[in-house]
Amino acid sequence: MTKRLRLTLAASLLCGAAPCAFAQTAAPLPMAPASAETEATLGSGADGAVRFGDMILIGAESGGIDVFDLSGKRVAAHAVGNIRALDLRGSLVAALDGPKNSPLLFNVSTGGALAPVGLSGIKPAMTIAGLCFARSHRDDTLYLFLLGDEGAVEQWSLYAGQAGGMEGRLARRWALPSETGYCAADDRGSVYISQEAVGVWRFDVEPEAEIKPEIVDIVRLGHITEEAKGLAVAGDGRLIVSDASANRLNLYDPQADHAYLGSVAVGGGAIDGLEDAGSLTVAGGMLIAADDDNAPQQPNFKIVAWQALLDAAKLPARAAPPAPARMPIVLPSAETAPVETGGDAADDPAIWLDAKDPSRSVIIATQKQSGLYVYDLSGKELQFVPDGRMNNVDLRDGFKLGGKDVVLVTSSNRTKRSISIYTLDPETRRLTDVADGIQATGFDDPYGLCMYRSARTKKHYVFVNQGDGAMRQWELIATPAGKVRVKLVRELPFATQVEGCVADDETGMLYVGEEDVGVWRQGAEPKGGQARSMLAAVKDNPALKDDMEGIGIYKLDAKTGYLVVSSQGNDSYAVFRREGDNAYVGSFQVGANAAEGIDGISETDGLEVLSGSAGGIYGEGLMVAQDGRNVSPPEYQNFKLVPWSRIADALGLQKRK
């Protein structure tokens, strides 16, 4: 698709069936008069403003930070650098010192007094052109977005540091293809970035979310004539953007898919009009707009009542949007070393509990580009087995091989289209291949896998599926030579793609995730058992968002406990009862553990839950989940460990005694 065609399509999406020519037409604009203007700044420019109580702090570039009252009279000036771009959360002010290419932090107090706040850890890999704060609606983490003059974007998490200061940790980095300069966040999950020559974009604030640009408006083909500059989010949720070269302000409604609401110019009163508006701030019922062209060498800020702008645009006043729904957040306690390649690589874990010494328990995890990893509970790599593109893995103990009980590990091998089979040595904690040659699946691309040990027959089985919904069950059989082969015992076809599955050895139930549909349950025995039925459909539970991925079981006793399911589409984990009709209990998300320097978990494929005690903080069990993004700092995918006690406390669940 050509670039011109892509832009044409974007314009048609923005404008619908009606032509966009009106966006370029010099029609009379409704006017909103300024109620006040500040005195000229003491520096070389005017860019960036925040309101704190009855004070307005502005970036005066070479003059530092000026402080004005609400009538525009200067009450203080702070020579703290060459300042442009300001933002505020609570009493914390962020400012950009251009020549030093560094963000600065201050605590502001009565009268606009500023106290420097130490900031460490932030090392931008670009020339900074703008900044803004954003606060997570999930867990209240404070982020600082830095914009580069060539389109780079960096998001930094801010945490309490030493001696009352703040520490920054890189959460993620991405790039737009040309200059950016302004951003604003609504603290409800969105950050907006203006790309001067292109338009305005919306991104998800959460670092664990996919970096997916959503166009709000586009230069020339939409409602912005030539330059998109400052932008702000009002308390009523509306977005306002400076259409700078047209000397007007555009209004949009994020609650209506960012519908364009109209444009307003500032002027028509006793105070001269606003031209080529730079930074915009909406706070305390007023718009504060940078007017760098106020008069030769006299840049200042115009103050406009927000209601006056709404009246000019013929828009009704409205209340603030409701706060987004929040899920309980639990924190990880450890993470494994990242896998050795980028892209979609890490996938599915299994946990072996060392009953003699729980601290020696291990995690066996797939790398679907290369093999299997074995990690200890600190996340340290113990072994790597480069046997092919391993997708899913599971294990069971008590398998009779060579006259003794062994820990048997199986994995779906996409390279050989087979089932790879290993034993785990409890002493060395290393895997040994015991497959009786290649155990072919007959699938073009074997995908999900789980194991089952029948309480009735004591036989061991393995289930494998592939992307078209096909699923099969094999019995695992020991050979006289000390190897293991498989014997096909059942076909279990599904309508669409399946992957995640888990079998409950005590109850004889099999649970399978049909990714876009929901979670199914049926008997795990090759013959007889419960017929297939829907446990939870995506369409029926708003807490579920496809894909349905990994599934694990937490066992309180032989019959009761919980199922944990990865709801990949909203980076959460749904919990259902193990017994009865598998009633939905609740959902949780895994956030960043600032104290341990561990990021949260997102886009989880596989997971496993251990019910037994692994000692220490894992005395009541744990969950291990694949982290599909592994941000802060951005690294290759890995696996995170979460104590069951934290999950249970967050959702009011029981713990195994």
C-alpha positions, -999 to +999 in steps of 0.1 A: +000+000+000+015+034-009+020+062+015-005+084-003-031+057-002-026+052+035-030+089+042-061+090+020-076+061+039-067+078+072-085+109+061-116+090+051-117+074+085-114+108+102-140+126+080-164+098+072-184+102+040-182+140+041-152+157+024-126+173+046-122+204+025-139+224+053-108+218+075-089+241+051-116+266+045-112+301+061-147+302+075-154+326+104-144+310+137-163+314+169-144+335+193-137+331+231-123+362+248-093+360+271-102+369+306-066+378+315-031+376+302+002+374+321+028+400+320+056+392+295+080+366+307+114+376+320+131+352+295+134+346+258+101+327+254+070+313+269+063+276+269+047+253+295+024+262+323+008+247+354-016+259+380-011+253+417-038+268+439-041+305+430-007+306+413+003+300+377+039+287+370+052+291+335+083+282+316+101+314+307+130+297+288+161+318+296+143+334+325+137+301+343+102+298+359+080+328+364+051+328+389+019+348+383-014+352+402-047+345+384-049+380+371-016+376+353+006+397+377+040+384+384+046+375+420+079+356+418+106+344+394+130+315+398+163+314+378+164+276+378+177+270+342+165+275+307+130+262+312+104+251+287+077+225+291+061+221+326+037+196+341+023+190+376+009+162+396+000+170+432+027+194+443+054+179+421+065+200+391+085+186+361+104+211+340+126+207+310+160+224+311+168+226+274+205+234+273+212+207+299+189+182+281+175+172+314+142+170+332+141+188+366+118+182+395+105+206+421+081+207+450+059+237+448+043+253+478+023+284+488+031+315+467+048+294+440+079+287+461+100+259+446+121+234+463+144+212+441+138+174+442+167+152+434+162+131+403+186+102+394+186+074+369+172+093+339+196+093+310+177+103+278+191+089+245+179+119+225+176+157+226+145+164+246+119+186+231+090+182+256+077+163+286+046+155+305+035+135+336+011+106+335-003+086+365-013+050+361-050+043+365-041+007+374-017+012+403-010+050+407+026+047+394+038+081+382+054+082+348+074+109+330+072+110+292+101+126+274+097+136+237+127+138+213+132+165+187+134+138+160+104+118+171+118+096+199+096+089+229+108+076+263+086+067+292+102+066+327+088+053+359+094+075+389+099+061+424+109+074+457+147+075+460+172+083+486+171+115+508+137+125+496+146+124+459+131+105+430+146+077+409+137+071+373+137+038+355+132+034+318+099+017+312+099+017+274+111+036+243+097+040+208+098+064+180+076+084+156+090+094+123+093+131+128+095+159+154+074+158+185+071+185+211+040+183+232+022+157+252-006+154+278-021+125+298-056+121+312-046+097+340-073+074+328-050+054+306-043+077+276-013+099+267-016+122+237+014+133+216+014+159+189+037+153+160+039+188+145+039+179+108+017+149+110-010+152+137-021+140+171-017+104+184-031+085+214-011+058+232-018+036+262-001+049+293+006+015+308+041+002+299+027-033+298+003-024+270+011-028+233+027+003+217-001+009+193-006+044+179-042+056+174-047+086+152-068+114+167-064+140+139-041+145+110-025+175+094-040+188+061-062+157+056-081+162+088-089+192+109-054+205+115-042+229+088-003+228+090+010+224+125-001+204+156+014+220+187+002+221+223-025+199+237-043+194+270-070+173+286-097+192+304-113+180+337-145+171+317-124+147+296-123+167+264-091+171+245-080+205+232-052+209+205-035+239+191-039+242+153-011+267+155-008+281+120-045+287+118-045+305+152-073+282+165-079+255+191-096+223+181-118+203+205-122+165+206-142+140+226-122+109+237-155+095+251-169+094+215-139+079+198-121+113+197-148+129+176-140+164+164-162+189+182-153+221+165-127+249+166-125+281+185-102+312+183-092+332+213-098+369+209-125+395+203-123+411+237-102+438+253-071+415+253-054+408+220-060+374+204-039+343+207-016+335+178+004+304+170-004+289+204+023+267+219+017+248+251-018+245+265-029+237+300-065+233+314-067+235+351-091+250+377-117+259+351-093+279+328-072+274+298-036+288+300-021+291+265+014+301+255+015+331+232+050+333+219+039+359+193+022+382+217+044+411+207+080+414+195+101+401+224+071+400+247+059+364+249+032+357+275+002+335+283-034+341+276-060+330+302-094+319+290-123+306+311-130+270+300-168+277+300-162+306+276-145+282+252-174+257+255-199+285+250-181+296+218-181+261+205-217+256+215-208+226+237-225+219+270-206+217+303-203+182+317-190+164+347-156+146+347-157+111+332-159+082+357-127+067+369-117+035+350-125+002+367-095-012+385-085-048+391-065-058+422-028-056+416-003-081+430+035-078+428+060-103+415+088-114+438+114-126+412+120-130+375+140-153+353+169-142+332+156-131+298+156-157+270+185-153+244+165-141+214+140-113+208+105-114+194+079-139+204+101-164+222+094-174+258+060-191+262+051-217+288+064-228+323+061-259+344+072-262+381+089-291+398+086-291+436+115-307+455+096-323+484+129-329+503+142-293+500+115-270+485+142-242+480+157-264+453+125-265+432+129-255+396+110-239+367+112-256+333+102-232+306+099-231+268+118-210+243+097-214+212+126-204+190+152-227+203+146-251+233+140-255+270+153-236+300+157-248+336+157-220+362+159-220+400+135-200+421+157-170+420+154-170+382+189-181+376+195-204+345+206-239+355+204-256+321+195-249+284+184-277+261+186-266+225+164-293+211+141-273+188+112-248+189+095-259+221+061-244+226+045-258+257+058-279+286+044-300+314+056-326+339+044-353+362+062-374+389+056-410+397+062-424+362+077-459+362+108-460+340+137-486+344+122-499+376+120-466+395+097-436+398+109-406+377+099-370+370+087-371+334+087-339+313+071-335+279+072-306+255+056-298+221+084-296+196+075-275+166+108-281+148+104-319+147+065-318+149+068-342+178+065-347+215+099-343+232+102-364+264+127-360+292+134-370+328+144-345+354+171-357+378+162-345+413+198-343+424+214-324+394+181-307+384+190-314+348+170-328+319+178-360+300+162-370+267+144-403+271+122-403+240+122-435+221+131-417+189+110-390+174+075-392+188+055-377+159+023-359+165+010-360+129+004-323+133+018-296+109+026-274+139+021-289+174+012-261+197-003-264+232+005-293+255-005-306+290-001-339+309-025-360+329-020-388+355-052-409+359-061-415+396-081-445+384-055-464+362-023-446+373-015-442+336+002-411+323-011-391+293-001-361+272-025-338+252-012-318+223-031-294+200-025-271+170-037-239+156-066-252+136-084-266+167-072-302+163-063-319+196-051-354+205-044-375+236-016-400+238-007-425+265+029-423+276+045-458+277+078-470+291+099-493+269+121-521+282+151-502+270+144-473+295+128-450+269+094-435+265+070-437+235+035-424+229+003-442+218-026-423+204-058-429+223-082-401+215-090-372+191-106-341+207-113-315+179-123-279+186-138-254+162-110-228+163-075-223+176-067-238+210-035-238+231-036-235+268-047-266+287-044-282+321-056-316+334-068-321+370-054-355+381-077-358+412-110-348+396-103-363+361-112-330+344-095-314+314-096-276+308-088-262+274-087-226+262-102-219+228-084-186+223-111-164+209-141-182+225-135-192+261-125-220+284-140-255+280-141-284+304-145-322+298-133-355+311-096-362+308-099-400+306-096-414+271-129-431+275-160-420+294-159-390+317-178-357+316-189-344+282-175-311+270-192-279+283-184-243+284-168-231+316-164-194+307-172-177+274-154-144+265-187-129+253-204-135+286-178-122+310-165-086+306-134-094+327-123-118+299-106-105+268-093-128+242-070-145+238-076-171+265-041-186+270-023-204+299-043-223+326-031-235+360-047-252+390-043-243+427-054-272+448-066-267+484-073-304+488-083-333+466-115-316+453-114-279+459-093-250+448-090-225+420-083-223+382-062-194+370-065-184+333-045-159+314-068-133+298-042-120+274-062-092+258-064-072+290-032-084+307-050-100+335-057-134+352-092-147+358-098-170+388-125-196+389-135-222+415-121-257+409-152-274+423-189-273+414-198-253+383-164-235+383-179-201+393-159-170+385-143-155+415-124-125+403-095-112+383-061-096+391-032-080+373+005-082+381+021-048+385+057-035+389+075-042+421+095-010+425+114-021+456+128-052+438+132-035+404+109-060+387+084-049+361+048-062+358+035-089+335+017-084+302+005-104+272+010-137+290+010-169+270+017-198+294+014-199+332+017-226+359+005-226+395+021-246+423-001-256+453+026-271+475+050-252+497+082-241+480+094-225+512+099-188+522+076-164+505+064-194+484+053-213+515+017-213+503+025-219+466+033-196+437+023-187+401+049-185+373+038-166+342+054-157+309+059-119+304+053-111+268+067-076+269+093-075+298+096-037+300+115-015+325+141-019+313+131-032+278+146-067+275+138-100+258+109-120+272+111-139+305+090-154+333+079-138+365+072-155+399+043-144+421+037-158+456+002-173+459-002-155+492-003-122+474-029-134+449-050-149+477-048-117+498-057-095+468-089-115+459-098-129+493-090-165+483-081-194+505-046-207+510-035-243+513-028-253+549 
